[in-house]
Structures are given as structure tokens and as C-alpha cells.
Amino acid sequence: MRSLRTGLSLGSVLTGIAALGALLVAAPAAHAADTPLRDLAAAKGKVIGTAVTGSKLTGTYGDIAGAQFNSLTPGNAMKWETVEPTRGTYNWAEADQIVAFAQAHNQQVRGHTLVWHSQNPSWLTNGTWTSAQLSALLQDHISTEVTRYKGKLAAWDVVNEPFNEDGTYRSTLWYNGLGSDYIAQALTWAHAADPGAKLYINDYNVEGVNAKSTALYNLVKSLKARGVPIDGVGLQAHLILGQVPSTLQQNIQRFADLGVDVAITELDIRMQLPSDSTKLAQQAADYKAVFDACVAVSRCYGVTVWGFTDSDSWIPDVFSGYGAATPYDENYLPKPAYYAIAGSLGGTTTPPPTGACTATYSVQSQWNTGFTGQVRISCSGAALSSWKVNWTYGAGQRITQAWNADCTQSGAAVTCANASYNGTVPNGGSVTFGFNASWSGSNPVPTVTLG
């Protein structure tokens, strides 16, 4: 945040003007002059995606998801416990919502995920099943879900996280009940339900060359040799600041050499909080390194970030003390990582100039016990799709009425945010809001800060 301070004094009819900072709380309008990431990626022959929450696909969140990405992954909406919480009773509401949003915004959808050891319904995990029963349940689930979205999804993460860190198979309901061939069976059933969808095996800590990624490599090689339908591997890429594997591009290339596509499916790069400029710069370099590796390999299909804003990230809930893992901050402002991604894809690598959107505070009229004030928010070189301004009064002034803004005052601190109808400030445009306030003795211009 940046503070502006002025010492301008007021007489009874003088107008005081102070530079306020308008909080750029929304995008893509906040960087509308930039080429959208989805267009940059398409020019490179790549997909750029984000995991989304269906209920949030409105307002600023929906604007960014629709404008910046050409692929969506449901974060939880297509997992078994969501779509079939009770045996034979299905809930497709959020999944359908995401698919409809993607269709309306000319986006692909990546299905996630059909077979996993986690987020399964209790009726399934607590049941006692023979191998035949378990196989039938799995086939029915895959066939039902994939058929529902046949022709509407570009790809499926069919099997998720099948390996331990040492490359052995993870002990799961599926492996314990069906053996390792559950993977080939799942792929075969998914292909039968939608021959047009690309089918992936997806895992974490397989980004670089190591025991786990080599196990995945050997599995894919074996499946290909057997004629099992397998189109790609997903490298989740839940990474830690400064720890992008040096063998990432090499690893992507060796899978590509097997004749399968590679997708970075769940990228985020977490840091120990609080964030600072040094950490954000390192994060930007890390994001660029991942995108550079994908751009360098023709069969790297693209990159999906696991949530694009820190306000929708899973990291703080799972990794205590860590966060700030995505390309946008909690106020939907693009971070240095956003511009690093854009640069890797051939776009603008620097943020818009500071102060591209500003606000001015003025006293329109003043009398012995009160005054009328106005704030004008103007943009030149950027734009806003919502705004917020803040200041602190220094002489006991109290706002009694406001119009064209939602203003609150706590003690001396005032916060005003846009109304439902005037959040948009175009490049070269402005909006104003006004208020009446009381004063006694003096009415100095307040010190103002970015919101």
C-alpha cells in the first residue's frame, strides 16, 4: 500500500483537493489493457486453465475466470462425494454450472477426478465389497459421469494420485480391492463412455525426475504397450517457493517422447507468510520457470493454476503458515506472478503504472456546522470494475449521509465502496460520489491511503 499526504488548509468556501488512492479490487478491468492470458496461451498453442468454485462464478471472480483462462477445472464439483453423496442419488448442480459457464465463455473443461482415494462418499468407503462388486461400482460411476458430459469435456483426470513417494502403488480402496489393473480398467471404461475425451493419470511430486515420476513413466509406457487408452499425464505442481525442480522440462520431454501429452494440472507456489516483495519476486520467477518449461515442449498441453486468487486457495487451510500461492492476491489484483506468466507466453511483463487510477477529495460547500464533500475516481492507463477508497478524519468530522457509494465510518476512519451500479471506471473515464458531513472548529483535508 502507498500513502499520500497533503497539508492543504481550508477556509469556509475553499475547496481542498487531496489525492486518494482507489483500491484496484477487481480485474480483469484492472489490467484490461493487457492481452488476456488465454489469448497469449492460444498464440503459443497452449491452454491456460484455472480450478474454480461454481458458486463464485459471478462478479469479479467470474469476470477474471471468463476473461483470462480458456480452460476450467472443477475444484470439487465432479468428485465422487459431490456427485453421488448417497448411493444412486446424484447431484450435478455445481458441475453443470461450471460446464455451462465454460460453454458461455468459449472455454474447455477438464474433468477432475474419477478415481481417487480421497473425497469419496461414506457409503462407498464404509461399505464391504467383493472385488466384483467394487469393480461394478467403479465402472458404473465412471460410465455415468463421463457419459453425462460426453462431448462437453476436453479431458479427464481419470486416475488421481496412484503412487507413493517411493514409486510403489498407494494402498487405497481401489488398489487393495482390484489390484494395480484398476488403472487400466478405469481408463478403458472412461474411453468407452466418451471416446473423444483425452484421458490422463494425475499425481503430485512427479514434476521432476524422481522415483515417483519414474514409476508413473513406467506405468504409462506399459499401458501404451498394452493398447490401453491413455492420452496424457498430469503433473499437479503444488510447489514451494524456490523449489521448482531443475529437471521439470526434462521430465515433461521424456513423457512426451512416450507419445502422450503432458499437462501441468494444479499449479500453485506457496510461500511462508507474510509475503513481501522479495518472496513475490521469487514466486514470479518460479511461475515463469514452470511456464517456460511447458512452452518449450510441444506436447505440453498447457498449465492450469489451482485457483487464480489467494482468496480461493486451499493452501492456508492445509499448510499452516503458508499461503499467497496464486497469481492474484485476495483483492483480485494481479501479482508479479501474473506478469511473469504473461511474459513467458509472450505478453506484457510489467505492471501498469502506479497511480493509473486515482481519486480526488474535494469540499463542494461548507457552512458553520457542516459541509458537502465529493470524491472523483478517475482512470488513465488502466480501468476498474470495482473500487474502494479510505481516509481518516483529523478533526472529528462525521459523515451523515452519502450517495452513489456505500460509506461506513468507525471513529475517524472512513471507507467508501462503489454502489451496485457504478463500480466500472473505464480507461479515460471517471465516477463521483458525494456525502454530507458535520464539522466543528476546523475541517482539514484528511490524510488518505490506498484502500
CORGIDA-V442031 format. One record per backbone hydrogen bond with DSSP energy under -0.5 kcal/mol. NH is the residue of the N-H (numbers start at 1). CO is the residue of the C=O. E is the energy in kcal/mol with one decimal. If there is no record, write none. Layout:
# CORGIDA-V442031
NH|CO|E  NH|CO|E
This chain:
# CORGIDA-V442031
4|448|-1.6  16|14|-0.5  18|361|-1.0  20|18|-0.6  20|359|-4.5  22|20|-0.5  22|357|-0.6  23|21|-0.6  23|388|-2.8  25|23|-2.1  25|386|-0.5  30|26|-0.5  31|28|-2.0  32|29|-1.6  34|31|-1.6  39|36|-0.6  40|36|-2.0  41|37|-3.0  42|38|-2.2  43|39|-1.9  44|40|-0.9  44|41|-0.8  45|42|-1.5  46|41|-3.0  47|301|-1.6  49|303|-2.6  50|71|-1.6  51|305|-2.2  52|73|-2.2  54|52|-0.5  56|53|-1.5  57|54|-1.6  58|56|-2.9  61|58|-0.5  62|58|-2.4  63|59|-2.4  64|60|-2.6  65|61|-2.4  66|62|-2.3  67|63|-2.1  68|64|-2.7  69|65|-0.8  70|48|-2.2  71|48|-0.8  72|108|-2.2  73|50|-2.1  74|110|-0.6  75|52|-2.4  78|112|-0.6  79|76|-1.6  81|119|-2.1  82|79|-1.3  83|79|-2.2  84|80|-2.5  85|82|-0.5  86|89|-0.9  89|86|-2.8  90|88|-0.5  91|83|-2.0  96|92|-3.3  97|93|-2.1  98|94|-2.3  99|95|-2.3  100|96|-2.6  101|97|-2.3  102|98|-2.5  103|99|-2.4  104|100|-2.2  105|101|-1.2  106|103|-1.1  107|102|-2.8  108|70|-2.6  110|72|-2.9  111|109|-0.6  111|155|-3.3  113|157|-0.6  114|157|-1.6  115|158|-2.1  124|121|-1.0  125|121|-2.2  126|122|-2.6  127|124|-0.8  129|127|-0.6  134|130|-2.8  135|131|-2.5  136|132|-2.1  137|133|-2.5  138|134|-2.4  139|135|-2.6  140|136|-2.4  141|137|-2.4  142|138|-2.6  143|139|-2.7  144|140|-2.6  145|141|-2.4  146|142|-2.6  147|143|-1.9  148|144|-1.6  149|145|-1.3  150|147|-1.4  152|149|-2.5  153|149|-1.0  154|109|-1.9  155|109|-1.2  156|198|-2.7  157|111|-2.8  158|156|-1.3  158|200|-1.6  159|200|-1.2  160|115|-2.8  161|202|-3.6  164|168|-3.4  167|164|-1.6  170|162|-2.9  172|170|-0.9  176|172|-2.8  177|173|-1.4  178|174|-2.6  179|175|-1.9  182|179|-1.8  183|180|-1.5  185|181|-2.4  186|182|-2.5  187|183|-2.2  188|184|-2.2  189|185|-2.6  190|186|-2.4  191|187|-2.2  192|188|-1.9  193|189|-1.7  194|190|-1.9  197|194|-1.5  198|154|-2.6  200|156|-2.5  201|232|-1.4  202|159|-2.7  203|234|-2.1  210|208|-0.7  214|210|-2.3  215|211|-1.8  216|212|-2.0  217|213|-2.5  218|214|-2.6  219|215|-2.2  220|216|-2.6  221|217|-2.5  222|218|-2.2  223|219|-2.9  224|220|-2.7  225|221|-2.0  226|222|-1.7  227|223|-0.7  227|224|-1.0  228|223|-2.3  230|228|-0.8  231|199|-2.3  232|199|-1.6  233|261|-2.0  234|201|-3.1  235|233|-0.5  235|263|-2.8  236|203|-2.6  236|234|-0.7  239|237|-1.3  239|268|-2.7  241|270|-2.6  243|240|-2.3  248|245|-1.5  251|247|-2.6  252|248|-2.6  253|249|-2.5  254|250|-2.0  255|251|-1.7  256|252|-2.3  257|253|-2.2  258|255|-1.4  259|256|-1.8  260|255|-1.1  261|231|-2.9  262|299|-2.3  263|233|-2.3  264|302|-2.5  265|235|-1.5  265|263|-0.8  266|235|-0.6  266|236|-1.4  267|304|-2.6  268|237|-1.7  269|325|-2.4  270|239|-2.3  271|323|-2.0  273|321|-3.0  280|276|-2.7  281|277|-2.0  282|278|-2.1  283|279|-2.7  284|280|-2.2  285|281|-2.0  286|282|-2.3  287|283|-2.8  288|284|-2.3  289|285|-2.1  290|286|-2.0  291|287|-2.5  292|288|-3.1  293|289|-1.9  294|290|-1.8  295|291|-2.9  296|292|-1.8  297|293|-0.6  297|294|-1.2  298|296|-0.6  300|297|-2.0  301|262|-2.9  301|299|-0.9  302|262|-0.7  303|47|-2.2  304|264|-2.8  305|49|-2.5  306|267|-2.3  307|305|-1.9  310|328|-2.0  312|309|-2.1  313|310|-1.1  317|314|-0.7  318|314|-0.8  318|315|-1.4  319|315|-3.3  320|318|-0.7  322|319|-2.2  323|271|-2.2  328|308|-1.6  329|333|-2.7  332|329|-1.9  335|327|-3.0  338|327|-0.6  338|335|-1.2  339|335|-1.2  340|336|-2.0  341|337|-2.4  342|338|-2.4  343|339|-2.4  344|340|-2.3  345|341|-1.7  346|343|-1.5  347|342|-3.8  356|353|-1.4  358|378|-2.6  359|20|-2.0  360|376|-2.3  361|18|-1.6  362|374|-2.8  364|362|-0.7  364|372|-2.5  365|372|-1.4  367|370|-3.1  371|437|-2.5  372|365|-2.5  373|435|-2.8  374|362|-2.6  375|433|-2.6  376|360|-2.2  377|375|-0.5  377|431|-3.1  378|358|-2.7  378|376|-0.6  379|429|-2.3  380|356|-3.4  383|29|-0.6  384|425|-2.5  389|416|-2.8  390|449|-0.8  391|414|-2.1  392|447|-1.7  393|412|-2.6  398|438|-1.5  400|436|-2.7  401|436|-1.5  403|434|-2.6  406|417|-2.9  407|405|-0.8  408|415|-2.6  410|413|-2.6  411|409|-0.5  413|410|-1.9  414|391|-3.4  415|408|-2.5  416|389|-2.6  417|406|-2.0  418|387|-1.8  419|404|-0.6  422|419|-0.8  425|384|-2.4  428|379|-1.9  429|426|-2.7  431|377|-2.0  433|375|-2.0  434|403|-1.7  435|373|-2.0  436|401|-2.6  437|371|-2.5  438|398|-2.8  439|369|-2.0  440|442|-0.6  442|440|-1.0  445|8|-0.9  447|392|-0.8  448|4|-1.2  449|390|-1.2  450|2|-1.6  451|21|-0.6  451|388|-0.5
